[in-house]
Structure formats: structure tokens, C-alpha cells
Amino acid sequence: MPAWRLPRTPYSDVRLLGRLVTRSRAWPAVGLALHLANGAAFGAVFERRGLRGVKAGIAAAEIENLGLWPVLAVIDRIHPDRRDGSWPPLARNPRIALYEIAAHALFGAILGALVARR
């Protein structure tokens, strides 16, 4: 089972972004490009702020996660996968929260480790 399926939810950040922007079959590529661009921008800001190390990476990524969490209430109203019932409600879903906390912690740990090496 892929790691993103551990919380047993059809939700993914790539699908969130891709289907929000386009309804075409290109949504996976669009979503991946947007997600990678967001991660690169986050990493650039992290490094420019002089942050280093795994702990700082995890903390920064979880702070970003917490700051973006209220946006899911808006996504619940406008995203096509929420509107057609493909996804459960997101903003108050503990499985989505687990997914996002784990994904951001992993991203932050990797980012912090990579920046610490520079």
C-alpha cells in the first residue's frame, strides 16, 4: 500500500491542487507541478530565513500546515471532488489531518536535513 494511502482516504495534495485548477485529464501533471513549485518556494524561504536542521524543518512545515488548515473549509465548499462526493469533508476529518501532519513532518525533516548539509 502506498504511504499516502495509510490514513485510508482518497485525498491527496496533488489531486487537491490539480483538480482545483483543471477538470481535464491533465490534472495529475498540473497538480504535481503546483505541489513541487510550492515545496520549492517553501524551501527557498526556509533557507533564506537562515533555518537549518531537521527540527527546524519539521517545525516550519507544521506551522505552514497549521496556517493553511483553515483553507480546507473553503476547499470543502468549492473543490469538485467535495462537491460530487468523491471526498469526505476535509477540514474536520481526522484522517486528512493525520495525512497532512505526517506528510508535512516528512517534508520538513527532509528539507531541514538537506539544508543543514549545505
Secondary structure, DSSP 8 states (H G I E B T S, - for coil): --GGGTT--S--HHHHHHHHH--STTHHHHHHHHHHHHHHHHHHHHHHTT--SHHHHHHHHHHHHHHHTTHHHHHHHH-HHHHTTSS--STT-HHHHHHHHHHHHHHHHHHHHHHHH-
